Amino acid sequence: MADRLDLALVGGGRMGEALLAGLIDNGTAAGRIGVVEPVTARQAELAEKYGVVVSGELLAADGVILAVKPHLTAEVAAAMAVHSPSRVLSVAAGVTLSVLDGALPGVAVVRAMPNTPALVGQGAAAIAPGANARGADMDWAERLLSSVGKVVRLDEEALDAVTGLSGSGPAYVFLIAEAMIEAGVLQGLARDVATTLAVQTLLGASTLLSVGDRSAADLRADVTSPGGTTAAGLRALEDRGVRAAILDAVSRAADRSRELGAS
Ligand SMILES: NC(=O)c1ccc[n+]([C@@H]2O[C@H](COP(=O)([O-])OP(=O)(O)OC[C@H]3O[C@@H](n4cnc5c(N)ncnc54)[C@H](OP(=O)(O)O)[C@@H]3O)[C@@H](O)[C@H]2O)c1
């Protein structure tokens, strides 16, 4: 390649495509991004849909996003080192900065813990700097991930807590959605009606939380009239220990992330 690309995205799977779509939607020139993807049919699909260069071989670029499966990440990072990128952002769950820094000597590496709502531009991600990453490298990584949602900056030790909260969090919400739909059906609503109402309630409540400056506790108090229906429903949730169950869920998922990181 005569001209070095600004960005190579290695791994054109679900997370890779979400980032690609977000970057292009936010004005990054398709001509400056290259995608590395081994599957021929997928190469054609991504090239046609986004107008980017897609290659089966690693591409030379200043910046690299590593979005392959975690068990392949160290190997692909080491192969990428030959092309001497300046910066690498890894989105691989559980692959530590010591592994990434070891595979990419002298390179500014940033590790991210994203989550699946990134696939619809509503991700929550945390980023942590490797040994060679400076403020400008974190700015670069934040810019990339901001194209698919919100980004916070933390030290790597906090990423297990992030995994327990926002990494695994979408699954907790899906479980709550399932339960709300079943509860509506039990009350006699048709399943499609219960689904529409439950999904829109979760979306609407999340939107209220994210747009205003009122806390979750304030918003809950606003809809809880003394002696009313919501107070009765909330009483049942407290009786069943829902709050404690969520504390335990985040704590167990974070512990599991620590265990997996240590193995
Ligand atoms: N999906 C999410 O919401 C999510 C959330 C948090 C973190 N992540 C992280 O994002 C990373 C990707 O996850 P994903 O869900 O997007 O997985 P995925 O859909 O399987 O995507 C991985 C892609 O990388 C390709 N690939 C494999 N080996 C390669 C190589 N040597 N060079 C270039 N490309 C290669 C795969 O091709 P093949 O099909 O041939 O394997 C596949 O297209 C993972 O490390 C995961 O931990 C994902």
The ligand as an ORCA input file, in Angstrom:
! r2SCAN-3c Opt
* xyz 0 1
  N     -20.302     -7.948     20.233
  C     -20.255     -7.161     21.278
  O     -21.227     -6.496     21.619
  C     -19.006     -6.995     22.102
  C     -19.081     -6.384     23.383
  C     -17.902     -6.191     24.122
  C     -16.672     -6.585     23.579
  N     -16.658     -7.159     22.335
  C     -15.364     -7.589     21.819
  O     -15.270     -7.295     20.440
  C     -14.463     -8.299     19.826
  C     -15.197     -8.791     18.590
  O     -16.445     -9.370     18.996
  P     -17.605     -9.606     17.952
  O     -18.828     -9.882     18.733
  O     -17.583     -8.490     16.959
  O     -17.070    -10.966     17.283
  P     -17.284    -11.492     15.802
  O     -18.594    -10.999     15.280
  O     -16.942    -12.942     15.792
  O     -16.146    -10.689     15.009
  C     -14.781    -11.030     14.951
  C     -14.343    -10.853     13.487
  O     -12.911    -10.932     13.382
  C     -12.613    -11.785     12.271
  N     -11.272    -12.361     12.387
  C     -10.888    -13.539     12.936
  N      -9.548    -13.687     12.824
  C      -9.085    -12.585     12.222
  C      -7.784    -12.151     11.838
  N      -6.710    -12.905     12.067
  N      -7.667    -10.959     11.231
  C      -8.744    -10.191     11.006
  N     -10.006    -10.555     11.333
  C     -10.177    -11.733     11.947
  C     -13.699    -12.826     12.358
  O     -13.754    -13.614     11.177
  P     -14.286    -15.176     11.352
  O     -15.760    -15.061     11.195
  O     -13.593    -15.898     10.295
  O     -13.873    -15.649     12.714
  C     -14.925    -11.944     12.585
  O     -15.398    -11.364     11.392
  C     -14.266     -9.419     20.845
  O     -12.929     -9.395     21.285
  C     -15.218     -9.094     21.961
  O     -14.686     -9.422     23.223
  C     -17.776     -7.387     21.596
*
